[in-house]
Structure formats: structure tokens, C-alpha cells
Amino acid sequence: MTDVADAAAAVRDGDLVVFPTETVYGLGADALDSAAVERVFEAKGRSRDKPVSLAVPDVDAAVEHTEPTEREERFMRAFLPGPVTVVVERGPDVPDVLTAGRERVGVRVPDHDVALDLLAAAGTPITATSANVSGNPSATRVGELDERIRERATAVVDDGETEGGTGSTVVDVEAGELLREGAVADEVRAWLAEHPRD
């Protein structure tokens, strides 16, 4: 298994890494490197028309790479870090392959010390997608990783079993819509009701 510094170096080299989050294990690569993102799609066998989110160490970093509205930023500061993915306008450095050509991208700040350490050490946003072959169950511990993922990942950071076991809640704040229900979905719904659009 790999330590965070080596995993961060692998990300900077354009390689794939497996890392823990508060929900499930993620498959990470430099989210701003089109070739690295392509390798994530290949490893997962994921359709190219399904976008992948990006993870950053904090909301300030999210704002550097995306263009959230004032309401979206307010939501991010209320819920991140946490098991929530917020869909916002992408910045100019976010590649088409990550978003499947769309103008919006999912942003995640994991509420997990090891994931945050990796993000800080890598110095770049990394892909935030589950470390599984598409259509198969997500891994909550390293022993559950699919061989196909293990073979393609240069680094695997093992931090035992993850706590959540379910994916993040995906929310489009401007539309007031939950695109996927996961952890803290009720809290997200309540915030949207309490903060209606002007």
C-alpha cells in the first residue's frame, strides 16, 4: 500500500490512485489533465457521456476552478467538506472529457483527513468517482477493489473501512434539485427549502 506523499506524486505524474473518502473508496487522477481523466474512464469502463466530478481540498480551491453563483457558493460553504457533490459552472481549465462536454461540473470536498491530505499534497483537483468498474458495487475497503481497478492504479492508499458506504448526494443548487440521493439528502433538501432562489 502507498502513503499519501507517494500517491500525490503519482497524481502529478498523470497516474491513477485509489483513496478513501467518508463515503466509499475513490479513483483519483489529475482532473485537469485530459489524458489522466481518460485513464479513469478506461479503468472503470465508464461511458464517455457520463461526466465525472472533481474533488478539491476546500471551497476556496473549488472557486478557483469553477464559477459558482453566490447561492451555490453559500451552499458549498454550508455543506463542504461533506458527502455532497455540488454541480456548478466549470472554469476554463476544466477539460471537456471530465464533464462529457457539458458546461457544468460536480464539485466535492471529502470530509476525510486522508483524502484532504492527498488533495493538498497533489496540488491539483483530482477526479471524484468511485473506485469500481461501472455497474459494480462501490468498495468500502481495499479488499473489495475490483482487480481491473487494482491493476490500473499506481497507488492504493488504505485507511481501513469507510464509514458511509453510500455515495454522495448530488445537488443542482440553482435548479433546487437533488440529482442523486445519498448521505445527508434530508439536510440538503431542508437547506434548499429554507434558501429559495430570489
N, C-alpha and C positions, 0 to 999 in steps of 0.2 A: 504494500500500500504506500501511498505517497503523502508527503507533508504539503502544507499549503504553499510554501515558497516554491517547491518544485512544480506543483500544479499551476501556479501563477505563471511560471516560466513557460510551461507547456502552452498555456493560452496565448502568451505573447508570441510563441513560435508558430501559431496557427493550428495547433493540435486540439484534440478533444479531451475533455476531462469530465469525470463523474464526481459530483459533490453533493453533500447533504443540504437539505433545507428543512424548514419546520413542517413541511407537508410530506414530500417524497424526495427521493434522490433525483438530482437534475443532471442533464447532459449539457456541458458548457463548452463554448468556443467563443472566440472574439466576435462579438455581434456586429462589429463594424467592418469585418473582413469577409467579403463575399465568398471567397474560396473556403474559408473555415466554416461559414454557415452552410455552404453546400455539403460539406462533410457531415454536418449534423443531420441534414435531410437524408443523406445516403445511409448513415448508420441506423437511423430509425425506420427507413423505408417509408418516409412520410411524403405524402403528396405535395408537390411544389405549389399547389394553390391554397395550402393551409399555412397561414403565417405563423411565425414563432415570436414569442415575446423576448424582451431583453431585461436583464437584471442589472441593477446599479447599487452602489453601497448606501446611497441616501437620496432624499428628494432633490437636494441641490444638484447632484450629478444627473438626476433624471431631467431636470430643467435645462441642463447643458446640451442634452442630446434630443430633446423633444420640445414641442411648443404648446404646452398646456394652456387652456383658458384659466382665468382667475378662479373659477369654480372648481375646475379639475385640480388645480394646484392646492386649493384649500382642502379638497377631499384627500389628496395624496398625503398632505401633512397630518391629517387626522388618522389615516389608516396605515401608513407605511413608516417603518418596516411592519410587515404583517402578511398574512396569507391571502393577499388580494392582488390582482393584476388590473391595472387601470389603462384603458385604451385612450390614447391621446394622439394629437398630430405629431408625426415624426419630424425630426430635424434633418437638415440636408446631408449629414454624414451617415445616416441610417440607410443601408443598402436595400435595393428592391427585393433581393432574394429573401431577406428576413421577413418582409411584410407581404410577400406574394404580390408585389406591385401596388399595394394599397398605400394610401396617404397617412394611415393611422397605424400605430404600433402599441402593443401591450407592454406595460412597464411594471416591473416587480422589484421590490426591495425586501429580500427574505429576512424574516425575524429569526435568524440563526447565526450564532457567532462565527462558526467555521465558514459559512457562505459569505458573510460580510468581510471576514478576513481575506478570503480568496479574492473577492471583488476589489477590495482596497489594494491588495498586493498586485493584482493583474494590471490595474491602472486603466482598464477599458471596460465598457459594458460587456457582459457575456450573455450567451443565449440562455433563456429560462424556459426549458422544456423538460418533460420527464425523461429519465434515462431508461426508456423502454422502446422496444420495437412497436411501431404504431399498431394499435388494435389489441396489444397485450397489456396485462395489468402493470401498473407502476410499481417500482421497487421501494420498499420502506427500509430495506437493509441491503448491504452489498451482496450478501449471499443469494439474493433474489435477482440479481442482474442477469439479463439475457447474455449468452455467450457472444452474440453478434455485437452487443454494445461493449462488452469487456475487451474484445479483440481490437476494436477500433479506437478505444480510449487510451491515450498515452499515460494518463494519470487517473487513479481512483483514490479519492480521499474518503476514508472510512471513519465515520463518527457514530457507529452503532445504529440502532433502530431510530427512525424518525418518529416524531410524535403524532403528526397529523394523520397520515395515511390516506388523505383525500387531497385532491388538487385545490389550487387557489380559486377563489371566487373571481370571475372576470366581469368587470363592470364598465359600461359606457356611461360616464357621469353626465355628459351633455344630453344624451338621449334619456337618461334616467332609467337605464335598462341593465339588468343582470344578464350577461351573455352566457355565463355558466355559473351554476350554484355550487359552492364549495364551503370551505370554512368561513365563519363569521358572515354568512349571507344575510341573516336577520339584521345584524348591526348595520350592514351596508344599506339594506332596504330602508331601515329606520332613518339613517342619515339623509338619504335621497328624499324621503318624505318631509324631513324637517328643514331641508335646504332646497326648496323648489327653485327652478330657474326663474330669473327676473322676468 
